[in-house]
Amino acid sequence: MRLCTSIILALSHSLLAGEVLPDILRLSNGDQLHGTFAGIQTQSRLLWQRDDLAQKAEFQLDEIRHVSFQSGAKEASLPISSSVVLINGDRILGKILGFDGENLSLESPIAGTLQIPRKMLAIISPNPLGGRMYYHGSFSKEGWEVIDLTGRQIETEKSTADAQVKKPLDKWIFSGSSWYWPQGNGSEALVRKNVMPDRAVFQFDVAWKNRLSMAIGFHADFYQPAQPPDMIEEPNPEEGGFIPGDSSVLPKIFGNGYVLQFFMNNLMLYKTTIKADGLPSIERVQLPPLNLRLPESGRAVFEIRSNRVSGQVTLFVDGQFVFVWEDILPHAALVSANAKTGFGFFAQGDRSAIRIRDVILTEWNGMPDSARSMELQTQDVALMSNGIDRFGGQLKSIEQDQAVFTSRYGDFNFQLDDLAEIRFAADTRGEVPSDLSNMLKVRFMPNGVISGVPTSGTAQVLGLDHALLGSISVSLNSAVLLEFDPSTLISDDWDAPF
């Protein structure tokens, strides 16, 4: 069932009136339906409620791609940031009550009080992310802009010159919790403005087909010099608006800022500037190109740690250190503490398709290393909240907000408030279940995720058969998305119309 004009008008009126938006059910064939999630009946049917239906509609779970609560604009967020990460990647938010060397006790507003065996734990995060979270998503299009090479925001549709018929532009598409750039030419950037702190950890999950060719702008002010209307050049979408890999267009998009450009397997860092006379300028940081050895098609988590005042930029890919640029002279326009900056993505390939999801932007506490790069085979690693110190040994216990580590030098006590993360030794972890059949992922605000096979549930509570924890009940009060197709295969994640 395709979204009709009457539903669009109803949504518009709801937005203006400040009403709660409807949930969205999206099927595997691309069809979508607005309404209200009403629960899951046994293991095979999802219940869906609408005012124009006499009774609840039923859908087979294998026909569903995802359910987006309140059209992706749900504001309810868990008031807690501490969490544990399981060996299967699930992140459960909650208060750490204790650890006796074998089992960890967690009080979670999502799943209640849990006893988690040590072999199922990958990370304990008393104070994760190193600072205040500025953004995590995407769960909705709110706050995002698609801009052209003149810096102007692009509307969803644009009238053709010879008729009143509206024709959709070839640009970034939002679906579920991801942004997609379809394969083909274009000249539009996906940006989020005025959200980036001076010291930032900027992380995102990117998947690509036909070689990764894109530019990532950060600490960008998107400054555009004033021009007379007759001097503004209109990008030509039919011609693509740019040459693949061309770096000269980057200042026109990001203004004053920094840009990492990935073209094929090469990586370059640029400083972009709009000069006093309004002309764009780009300066490449004088280092040899870096070869990332990325596959033809693939997926990776990129993490940029940056300090725009000191001019330091560090890049990690999948938690592994790639390079650090230091003493990059900052822009005069960006050194002010009151400067407003943001980030953005610009696809630069003529055949490459790109998907962006799980964007996380936090304040950086100065930790120079990616936490994953600190994992050890035989020792647990404690990363301190000051961003500098770390300790290797074995976590012996947690009691009364104190963690006890044992090492060859004896036992050491740490306050949980002083610990950012504890990463467990690889040798102590159990095996990750490989069966993903009938698996569902529930995503929570701000950054939680729990997976399992749905057994039953209401609109408020969902029963899951968890591969590691057994039968659990999950509260949906802060849930933003139900993903019924969590496959990690690119060919399964991407359908033709997204």
Residue pairs with C-beta under 8 A, 6 or more apart in sequence:
1 31
1 32
1 33
2 31
2 32
3 32
3 34
7 34
11 21
11 22
11 34
11 71
14 20
14 21
14 22
15 21
20 70
21 70
21 71
21 73
22 34
22 35
22 36
22 70
22 71
23 34
23 35
23 36
23 37
23 67
23 68
23 69
23 70
23 71
24 32
24 33
24 34
24 67
24 68
24 71
24 72
25 32
25 33
25 34
25 35
25 37
25 46
25 48
25 59
25 64
25 67
26 32
26 64
26 65
26 66
26 67
26 68
26 175
26 176
27 33
27 59
27 63
27 64
27 65
28 62
28 63
28 64
28 65
28 485
28 495
29 63
30 495
30 497
33 48
33 50
34 50
34 71
35 48
35 49
35 50
35 57
36 48
36 49
36 50
36 459
37 46
37 47
37 48
37 49
37 67
37 69
37 459
37 482
38 47
38 48
38 49
38 56
38 458
38 459
39 46
39 47
39 456
39 457
39 458
39 459
39 462
40 46
40 47
40 61
40 454
40 455
40 456
40 457
40 462
40 463
41 47
41 58
41 456
42 455
42 456
43 61
43 438
43 453
43 454
43 455
43 456
44 60
44 61
45 58
45 59
45 60
45 61
46 58
46 59
46 60
46 61
46 64
46 67
47 56
47 57
47 58
48 56
48 57
48 58
48 59
49 56
49 57
50 57
61 438
61 440
61 454
61 484
62 438
62 484
64 484
65 176
65 483
65 484
65 485
66 176
66 177
66 481
66 482
66 483
66 484
66 485
67 481
67 482
67 484
68 139
68 176
68 177
68 480
68 481
69 476
69 479
69 480
69 481
69 482
71 140
72 138
72 139
72 140
72 141
72 177
72 480
72 481
73 139
73 140
73 142
74 139
74 445
74 478
74 479
74 480
75 445
76 445
76 477
76 478
77 445
77 446
77 478
78 93
78 109
78 110
78 444
78 445
78 446
78 448
78 478
79 109
80 93
80 94
80 95
80 109
81 93
81 127
81 128
81 129
81 133
81 446
82 93
82 94
82 95
82 96
82 125
82 126
82 127
82 128
83 91
83 92
83 93
83 94
83 125
83 128
83 447
83 448
84 91
84 92
84 94
84 96
84 104
84 106
84 116
84 121
84 123
84 124
84 125
85 91
85 92
85 121
85 122
85 123
85 125
86 92
86 116
86 120
86 121
86 122
86 468
87 119
87 120
87 121
87 122
87 429
87 430
87 431
87 432
87 468
88 432
88 433
88 451
88 467
88 468
89 449
89 451
90 449
90 450
90 451
90 468
91 447
91 448
91 449
92 106
92 108
92 110
92 111
92 114
92 448
92 450
93 108
93 109
93 110
93 444
93 447
93 448
94 106
94 107
94 108
94 109
94 110
94 111
94 114
95 106
95 107
95 108
96 104
96 105
96 106
96 124
96 126
96 398
96 416
97 105
97 106
97 107
97 113
98 104
98 105
98 397
98 398
98 399
99 105
99 124
99 395
99 397
99 398
99 399
99 403
100 397
101 118
101 395
101 396
101 397
102 117
102 118
103 115
103 116
103 117
103 118
104 115
104 116
104 118
104 121
104 124
104 398
105 113
105 114
105 115
105 116
106 113
106 114
106 116
107 113
108 114
109 475
109 477
109 478
110 444
110 448
110 450
110 474
110 475
110 478
111 450
111 469
111 472
111 473
111 474
111 475
112 472
112 473
114 469
114 472
116 468
116 469
117 430
118 424
118 428
119 428
119 429
119 430
120 429
120 430
120 468
120 469
121 424
121 429
122 423
122 424
122 429
123 371
123 421
123 422
123 423
123 424
124 395
124 421
124 422
124 424
125 420
125 421
125 422
126 416
126 417
126 419
126 420
126 421
126 422
127 385
127 416
127 417
127 419
127 420
127 421
128 420
128 421
129 201
129 360
129 362
130 201
130 362
130 363
130 364
130 365
130 366
130 367
130 385
130 387
130 420
131 199
131 201
131 362
131 363
131 364
131 365
132 197
132 362
132 363
133 360
133 361
133 362
133 363
133 446
133 447
134 195
134 196
134 197
134 200
134 361
134 362
134 363
135 143
135 192
135 195
135 359
135 360
135 361
136 358
136 359
136 360
136 361
136 445
136 446
136 447
137 177
137 359
138 144
138 174
138 177
138 178
138 179
138 356
138 357
138 359
139 177
139 443
139 445
139 480
139 481
140 174
141 174
143 192
143 195
144 174
144 179
144 190
144 191
144 192
145 153
145 190
145 191
145 192
145 193
146 153
146 154
146 171
146 172
146 188
146 189
146 190
146 191
147 153
147 154
147 188
147 189
147 191
147 222
147 253
147 344
148 154
148 187
148 188
148 189
148 235
148 241
149 187
149 233
149 235
149 241
149 242
149 249
149 252
149 253
150 224
150 232
150 233
150 234
150 235
150 252
151 222
151 224
151 252
151 253
151 255
154 169
154 171
154 188
156 168
156 169
157 166
157 167
157 168
157 169
158 166
158 167
158 169
159 165
159 166
159 167
160 166
160 167
169 188
169 237
170 182
170 184
170 185
170 186
170 237
171 181
171 186
171 188
172 179
172 180
172 181
172 188
172 190
173 179
173 180
173 181
173 182
173 498
174 180
175 498
176 481
176 483
177 357
177 358
177 443
177 480
177 481
177 483
178 355
178 356
178 357
179 190
179 345
179 355
179 356
179 357
180 353
180 354
180 355
180 356
180 494
180 498
181 190
181 345
181 347
181 352
181 353
181 354
181 355
181 356
182 353
182 498
183 209
183 210
183 351
183 352
183 353
184 350
184 351
185 237
185 239
185 240
185 241
185 350
186 237
186 240
186 241
186 347
187 235
187 237
187 240
187 241
187 242
187 249
189 217
189 253
189 254
189 344
189 345
189 346
190 344
190 345
190 346
190 356
191 217
191 220
191 222
191 253
191 342
191 343
191 344
191 345
192 342
192 343
192 344
193 222
193 340
193 342
194 340
194 341
194 342
195 342
195 343
195 361
196 202
196 218
196 219
196 341
196 342
196 343
196 361
197 363
197 364
198 307
198 308
198 309
198 337
199 306
199 307
199 308
199 309
199 363
199 364
199 365
199 366
200 218
200 219
200 304
200 305
200 306
200 361
200 362
200 363
200 364
201 303
201 304
201 305
201 360
201 361
201 362
201 363
201 364
202 218
202 303
202 304
202 305
202 306
202 343
202 360
202 361
203 301
203 302
203 303
203 304
203 358
203 359
203 360
203 361
204 301
204 302
204 356
204 357
204 358
204 359
204 360
205 299
205 300
205 301
205 302
205 356
205 357
205 358
205 359
206 212
206 214
206 299
206 300
206 301
206 302
206 354
206 355
206 356
207 298
207 299
207 354
207 355
207 490
207 493
207 494
208 214
208 297
208 298
208 299
208 352
208 353
208 354
208 355
209 297
209 352
209 353
209 490
209 494
210 296
210 297
210 349
210 351
210 352
210 353
211 264
211 294
211 296
211 297
211 349
211 351
211 352
212 262
212 264
212 294
212 298
212 349
212 352
212 354
213 244
213 245
213 262
213 263
213 264
213 347
213 348
213 349
213 352
214 261
214 262
214 345
214 346
214 347
214 348
214 349
214 352
214 354
215 247
215 250
215 259
215 260
215 261
215 262
215 345
215 346
215 348
216 259
216 260
216 261
216 262
216 302
216 304
216 343
216 344
216 345
216 346
217 250
217 253
217 254
217 257
217 258
217 259
217 272
217 343
217 344
217 345
217 346
218 257
218 258
218 259
218 260
218 304
218 306
218 341
218 343
219 257
219 258
219 306
219 308
219 334
219 341
219 343
220 254
220 255
220 256
220 257
220 258
220 259
220 272
220 341
220 342
220 343
220 344
221 255
221 256
221 257
221 333
221 334
221 339
221 340
221 341
221 342
222 253
222 254
222 255
222 257
222 342
222 344
223 255
223 256
223 274
223 333
224 255
224 274
225 274
225 278
226 278
227 278
235 241
240 350
241 249
242 249
242 348
244 263
244 348
244 349
244 350
245 261
245 263
245 348
245 349
246 348
247 259
247 261
247 268
247 270
247 282
247 284
248 280
248 282
250 259
250 261
250 270
250 272
250 282
250 346
251 272
251 273
251 274
251 280
251 281
251 282
252 280
253 344
253 346
254 272
254 344
255 272
255 274
256 272
256 273
256 274
256 331
256 333
256 334
257 271
257 272
257 331
257 334
257 341
258 269
258 270
258 271
258 272
258 306
258 308
258 313
258 328
259 269
259 270
259 271
259 272
260 267
260 268
260 269
260 270
260 304
260 315
261 267
261 268
261 269
261 270
261 348
262 292
262 294
263 348
263 349
265 291
265 292
265 293
265 294
266 289
266 290
266 291
266 292
267 289
267 290
267 291
267 292
267 315
267 322
267 323
268 284
268 285
268 289
268 290
269 284
269 285
269 287
269 313
269 325
269 328
270 282
270 283
270 284
270 285
271 282
271 283
271 285
271 328
271 329
271 331
272 280
272 281
272 282
272 283
273 280
273 281
273 282
273 283
273 331
274 280
274 281
275 281
285 325
285 328
287 323
287 325
290 322
290 323
292 317
292 322
294 300
297 490
298 490
299 488
299 490
300 317
300 318
301 317
301 318
301 319
301 358
302 315
302 316
302 317
303 315
303 316
303 317
303 319
303 370
304 313
304 314
304 315
305 313
305 314
305 316
305 364
305 367
305 368
305 370
306 312
306 313
306 314
306 364
307 313
307 364
308 330
308 331
308 334
308 335
308 341
309 330
309 335
310 327
310 330
311 325
311 326
311 327
311 328
311 329
311 330
312 324
312 325
312 326
312 327
312 328
313 324
313 325
313 328
314 321
314 323
314 324
314 325
314 368
315 321
315 322
315 323
315 324
316 322
316 370
316 372
316 373
318 372
319 370
319 371
319 372
319 373
320 370
320 372
320 373
321 369
321 370
321 373
324 368
333 339
334 341
343 361
345 354
345 356
347 354
353 494
355 493
355 494
360 447
364 387
365 385
365 386
365 387
365 420
366 386
366 387
366 388
367 383
367 387
367 388
367 420
368 387
368 388
371 383
371 420
371 421
371 423
372 423
374 381
374 383
374 390
374 423
375 381
375 423
375 426
376 392
376 425
376 426
377 425
377 426
377 427
378 425
378 426
378 427
379 392
379 393
379 394
379 425
380 392
380 393
380 394
380 395
380 405
380 422
380 423
380 424
380 425
380 428
381 390
381 391
381 392
381 422
381 423
382 390
382 391
382 392
382 393
382 395
382 403
382 405
382 414
382 419
382 421
382 422
383 390
383 419
383 420
383 421
383 422
383 423
384 390
384 391
384 414
384 418
384 419
384 420
385 417
385 418
385 419
385 420
386 418
387 420
391 405
391 407
391 412
391 414
392 407
393 405
393 406
393 407
393 412
394 405
394 406
394 407
394 425
395 403
395 404
395 405
395 422
395 424
396 404
396 405
396 406
396 411
397 403
397 404
398 404
398 416
401 415
401 416
401 417
402 413
402 414
402 415
402 416
403 413
403 414
403 415
403 416
403 419
403 422
404 411
404 412
404 413
404 414
405 411
405 412
405 414
406 412
433 467
433 468
435 467
436 486
436 487
438 453
438 454
439 451
439 452
439 453
439 486
440 451
440 452
440 453
440 454
440 464
440 482
440 483
440 484
440 486
441 449
441 450
441 451
441 481
441 482
441 483
441 486
442 449
442 450
442 451
442 462
442 464
442 474
442 476
442 479
442 481
442 482
442 483
443 449
443 479
443 480
443 481
443 482
443 483
444 450
444 478
444 479
444 480
445 478
445 480
448 478
450 464
450 466
450 472
450 474
451 464
451 466
451 467
451 486
452 464
452 465
452 466
452 467
452 472
453 464
453 465
454 462
454 463
454 464
454 465
455 463
455 464
455 465
455 471
456 463
457 463
457 476
459 476
460 475
460 476
460 477
461 473
461 474
461 475
461 476
462 473
462 474
462 476
463 471
463 472
463 473
463 474
464 471
464 472
464 473
464 474
465 471
466 472
485 492
485 493
487 493
